Amino acid sequence: MAPRDLSRPRHPPSSAAAVLAESVDDAAFATTLAKGLVVLEAFKAGSTLLGNMELSTLTGIPRPTVARLTHTLAELGYLRYDAERAKYRVGARALRIAHPLLAGMQFRQMARPMMQELALSVRGTVSIGLLDATSMIYVETARSGDVGPHAPDIGMPIPVVMTAMGRAAAATLPPADSERLERIIAAEDGELWSAFRDKYRAGIAQCKSRGFATCWGEYMASIHAVAAPLFHAGESRQSFSINCGIPAFRLQPGQLEAEIGPRIAALADSIRAIVGQAELAPPRKARKITSGRA
């Protein structure tokens, strides 16, 4: 297989494991490096301390290979060995990888005071997310005190198809990219796509007509959310959106759409104006906001 033309855009891979499986015939593909990244991606919230056998089970990589990979990653500082438990956890050096990416998003610091003001006002969370394959990755977040069971944090992934944040980010995509994303979501999990396809597409339509998408507990039953598109920008054409999640018991009937939705859309407008991205906002028709659930 010939090496991929790097000048041609490609939808980001959903995981290192998926790319590894697709690249067995690619002579230019560094398989050992990919396996090391597969091991790193196995560490997630709730799975922060893993042994070689557990990593082998999670990744499908033989245990002897996993042992060499974890030893190497620990020597480099990307993993840390817990001798008492004979297991590994992610090392501090892994944070260095994220810093250049986050440092290139300077609008986060400019947006954060406004995000914090809204979060305190509605007693919820306000976060910016970046589209990454079929997930949204939190890149900035602000919260009030008690926000319930879902406490967003930088680097945390959530699914595109089930969330207001994901639907709002998808609304920034050019048509060809939007269609490609739908095909990838359907291919990765046909059952999930069938269950949420209509709400996903309705959310994108909401963004274009009303400036925000709603999510009535589809991702987490106790949290209702709205999200607005930010922009599809940068050399890699990254897609960002901003959301506001509120514990359902704090919301009055109709408040999410009549009050919180317009406020998150206005906040998105303010952020675009600050960073000079107003021309990249998706078109939005003027339309009266109603309190019914669309």
C-alpha positions as semicolon CSV with decimal commas, in nm:
position;residue;x (nm);y (nm);z (nm)
1;M;0,000;0,000;0,000
2;A;0,135;0,343;-0,094
3;P;0,179;0,600;0,183
4;R;-0,116;0,836;0,222
5;D;-0,087;1,175;0,051
6;L;-0,047;1,407;0,352
7;S;-0,155;1,709;0,147
8;R;-0,507;1,568;0,120
9;P;-0,746;1,634;0,411
10;R;-0,860;1,333;0,610
11;H;-1,120;1,298;0,880
12;P;-0,935;1,243;1,210
13;P;-0,915;0,879;1,323
14;S;-1,148;0,772;1,602
15;S;-0,864;0,592;1,781
16;A;-0,507;0,473;1,734
17;A;-0,639;0,117;1,746
18;A;-0,869;0,182;1,450
19;V;-0,587;0,323;1,240
20;L;-0,357;0,036;1,340
21;A;-0,614;-0,216;1,220
22;E;-0,654;-0,034;0,887
23;S;-0,281;0,003;0,819
24;V;-0,149;-0,352;0,826
25;D;-0,044;-0,334;0,459
26;D;0,108;0,014;0,474
27;A;0,487;-0,026;0,453
28;A;0,539;0,336;0,566
29;F;0,328;0,290;0,880
30;A;0,527;0,270;1,208
31;T;0,343;-0,019;1,370
32;T;0,542;-0,020;1,695
33;L;0,479;0,352;1,748
34;A;0,109;0,299;1,680
35;K;0,092;0,017;1,934
36;G;0,253;0,241;2,193
37;L;-0,015;0,503;2,132
38;V;-0,285;0,236;2,153
39;V;-0,152;0,148;2,498
40;L;-0,157;0,514;2,606
41;E;-0,515;0,555;2,481
42;A;-0,623;0,261;2,697
43;F;-0,585;0,482;3,005
44;K;-0,916;0,660;3,061
45;A;-1,117;0,799;3,349
46;G;-1,199;0,499;3,566
47;S;-0,903;0,306;3,422
48;T;-0,614;0,513;3,552
49;L;-0,409;0,224;3,695
50;L;-0,353;-0,073;3,464
51;G;-0,123;-0,374;3,455
52;N;0,024;-0,540;3,149
53;M;-0,237;-0,816;3,143
54;E;-0,522;-0,564;3,167
55;L;-0,366;-0,356;2,891
56;S;-0,326;-0,664;2,674
57;T;-0,695;-0,748;2,722
58;L;-0,806;-0,392;2,650
59;T;-0,589;-0,344;2,340
60;G;-0,567;-0,691;2,192
61;I;-0,187;-0,660;2,184
62;P;0,002;-0,967;2,313
63;R;0,121;-0,935;2,672
64;P;0,496;-0,966;2,594
65;T;0,463;-0,680;2,344
66;V;0,264;-0,474;2,593
67;A;0,535;-0,531;2,855
68;R;0,802;-0,391;2,623
69;L;0,584;-0,095;2,531
70;T;0,496;-0,004;2,891
71;H;0,860;-0,035;2,997
72;T;0,967;0,198;2,715
73;L;0,688;0,447;2,783
74;A;0,779;0,450;3,152
75;E;1,145;0,509;3,071
76;L;1,039;0,806;2,858
77;G;0,812;0,944;3,130
78;Y;0,480;0,893;2,952
79;L;0,386;0,620;3,199
80;R;0,474;0,583;3,566
81;Y;0,524;0,243;3,727
82;D;0,358;0,169;4,061
83;A;0,586;-0,100;4,206
84;E;0,354;-0,177;4,498
85;R;0,065;-0,265;4,266
86;A;0,279;-0,375;3,968
87;K;0,073;-0,148;3,746
88;Y;0,114;0,168;3,540
89;R;-0,049;0,509;3,537
90;V;-0,010;0,798;3,291
91;G;0,303;1,003;3,359
92;A;0,334;1,378;3,385
93;R;0,520;1,403;3,055
94;A;0,197;1,319;2,869
95;L;0,076;1,670;2,956
96;R;0,352;1,817;2,740
97;I;0,192;1,672;2,429
98;A;-0,133;1,862;2,491
99;H;0,029;2,198;2,568
100;P;0,121;2,306;2,211
101;L;-0,235;2,234;2,100
102;L;-0,394;2,423;2,388
103;A;-0,146;2,710;2,356
104;G;-0,264;2,761;1,999
105;M;-0,619;2,827;2,124
106;Q;-0,561;3,163;2,287
107;F;-0,928;3,254;2,251
108;R;-0,995;3,019;2,545
109;Q;-0,838;3,261;2,791
110;M;-1,026;3,556;2,643
111;A;-1,355;3,366;2,659
112;R;-1,318;3,225;3,008
113;P;-1,435;3,530;3,212
114;M;-1,755;3,545;3,007
115;M;-1,800;3,170;3,043
116;Q;-1,757;3,191;3,419
117;E;-2,011;3,473;3,443
118;L;-2,275;3,268;3,260
119;A;-2,195;2,950;3,457
120;L;-2,244;3,132;3,788
121;S;-2,560;3,302;3,663
122;V;-2,735;2,977;3,564
123;R;-2,565;2,754;3,827
124;G;-2,428;2,516;3,569
125;T;-2,124;2,457;3,349
126;V;-2,009;2,638;3,035
127;S;-1,750;2,465;2,819
128;I;-1,576;2,490;2,483
129;G;-1,526;2,169;2,287
130;L;-1,316;2,068;1,987
131;L;-1,442;1,813;1,734
132;D;-1,217;1,506;1,720
133;A;-1,349;1,230;1,492
134;T;-1,675;1,113;1,655
135;S;-1,605;1,280;1,990
136;M;-1,595;1,628;2,135
137;I;-1,293;1,708;2,352
138;Y;-1,326;1,971;2,624
139;V;-1,061;2,241;2,582
140;E;-1,194;2,497;2,833
141;T;-1,458;2,486;3,104
142;A;-1,609;2,703;3,376
143;R;-1,853;2,595;3,642
144;S;-2,051;2,716;3,939
145;G;-2,038;2,527;4,268
146;D;-2,250;2,212;4,267
147;V;-2,314;2,109;3,905
148;G;-2,431;1,753;3,965
149;P;-2,274;1,426;3,848
150;H;-2,114;1,557;3,527
151;A;-1,813;1,781;3,594
152;P;-1,642;1,859;3,261
153;D;-1,264;1,884;3,255
154;I;-1,006;1,967;2,987
155;G;-0,928;1,664;2,774
156;M;-1,249;1,478;2,857
157;P;-1,424;1,326;2,552
158;I;-1,801;1,305;2,497
159;P;-1,985;1,161;2,194
160;V;-2,078;1,391;1,907
161;V;-2,406;1,226;1,816
162;M;-2,562;1,231;2,165
163;T;-2,470;1,583;2,278
164;A;-2,567;1,941;2,209
165;M;-2,198;2,031;2,196
166;G;-2,135;1,771;1,927
167;R;-2,434;1,874;1,718
168;A;-2,332;2,239;1,738
169;A;-1,976;2,160;1,626
170;A;-2,110;1,950;1,338
171;A;-2,313;2,252;1,229
172;T;-1,987;2,435;1,149
173;L;-1,870;2,171;0,901
174;P;-1,877;2,213;0,523
175;P;-2,135;1,979;0,361
176;A;-1,881;1,723;0,240
177;D;-1,721;1,697;0,587
178;S;-2,062;1,675;0,750
179;E;-2,163;1,384;0,527
180;R;-1,832;1,210;0,592
181;L;-1,878;1,245;0,967
182;E;-2,223;1,087;0,948
183;R;-2,083;0,790;0,756
184;I;-1,809;0,740;1,015
185;I;-2,050;0,758;1,309
186;A;-2,281;0,507;1,141
187;A;-1,991;0,274;1,059
188;E;-1,850;0,283;1,413
189;D;-2,179;0,218;1,594
190;G;-2,480;0,156;1,374
191;E;-2,712;0,104;1,671
192;L;-2,614;0,435;1,832
193;W;-2,650;0,616;1,500
194;S;-2,997;0,471;1,442
195;A;-3,106;0,571;1,791
196;F;-2,984;0,932;1,773
197;R;-2,967;1,015;1,400
198;D;-3,289;1,217;1,393
199;K;-3,205;1,417;1,707
200;Y;-2,852;1,473;1,578
201;R;-2,974;1,613;1,248
202;A;-3,246;1,815;1,422
203;G;-2,979;1,970;1,645
204;I;-2,776;2,079;1,343
205;A;-3,090;2,230;1,190
206;Q;-3,161;2,410;1,519
207;C;-2,818;2,571;1,509
208;K;-2,876;2,705;1,160
209;S;-3,223;2,839;1,235
210;R;-3,203;2,942;1,600
211;G;-2,831;2,964;1,678
212;F;-2,819;2,677;1,927
213;A;-2,899;2,307;1,972
214;T;-3,074;2,146;2,269
215;C;-3,012;1,816;2,446
216;W;-3,275;1,691;2,689
217;G;-3,072;1,440;2,886
218;E;-2,980;1,219;2,592
219;Y;-2,618;1,188;2,707
220;M;-2,678;1,215;3,082
221;A;-3,036;1,198;3,203
222;S;-2,991;1,443;3,490
223;I;-2,829;1,715;3,275
224;H;-3,002;1,926;3,010
225;A;-2,785;2,132;2,778
226;V;-2,773;2,383;2,498
227;A;-2,479;2,451;2,268
228;A;-2,391;2,702;1,997
229;P;-2,146;2,672;1,707
230;L;-1,829;2,875;1,741
231;F;-1,623;2,833;1,425
232;H;-1,449;2,598;1,184
233;A;-1,105;2,754;1,163
234;G;-0,729;2,726;1,168
235;E;-0,483;2,557;0,936
236;S;-0,637;2,218;1,017
237;R;-0,993;2,359;0,996
238;Q;-1,076;2,265;1,353
239;S;-1,441;2,284;1,461
240;F;-1,535;2,436;1,797
241;S;-1,861;2,482;1,983
242;I;-1,965;2,608;2,326
243;N;-2,225;2,455;2,555
244;C;-2,407;2,516;2,879
245;G;-2,517;2,222;3,092
246;I;-2,754;2,258;3,386
247;P;-2,894;2,001;3,629
248;A;-3,249;1,931;3,510
249;F;-3,406;1,999;3,851
250;R;-3,282;2,361;3,838
251;L;-3,462;2,444;3,515
252;Q;-3,807;2,598;3,492
253;P;-4,040;2,480;3,211
254;G;-3,931;2,639;2,883
255;Q;-3,625;2,806;3,037
256;L;-3,365;2,604;2,846
257;E;-3,487;2,720;2,506
258;A;-3,636;3,059;2,591
259;E;-3,351;3,188;2,809
260;I;-3,039;2,968;2,821
261;G;-3,029;2,891;2,447
262;P;-3,028;3,257;2,337
263;R;-2,768;3,338;2,603
264;I;-2,527;3,068;2,483
265;A;-2,578;3,183;2,123
266;A;-2,504;3,542;2,228
267;L;-2,192;3,426;2,413
268;A;-2,074;3,247;2,098
269;D;-2,128;3,569;1,901
270;S;-1,922;3,762;2,157
271;I;-1,635;3,513;2,143
272;R;-1,628;3,522;1,763
273;A;-1,622;3,901;1,770
274;I;-1,331;3,904;2,015
275;V;-1,119;3,664;1,811
276;G;-1,216;3,805;1,472
277;Q;-1,398;3,494;1,357
278;A;-1,740;3,648;1,299
279;E;-1,726;3,570;0,928
280;L;-1,682;3,199;1,003
281;A;-2,006;3,163;1,199
282;P;-2,269;2,939;1,035
283;P;-2,558;3,134;0,879
284;R;-2,858;3,178;1,104
285;K;-3,208;3,283;1,011
286;A;-3,393;3,531;1,226
287;R;-3,664;3,339;1,406
288;K;-3,876;3,389;1,712
289;I;-3,767;3,174;2,006
290;T;-4,044;2,960;2,150
291;S;-4,050;2,756;2,466
292;G;-4,171;2,432;2,307
293;R;-3,934;2,138;2,279
294;A;-3,825;2,111;1,917
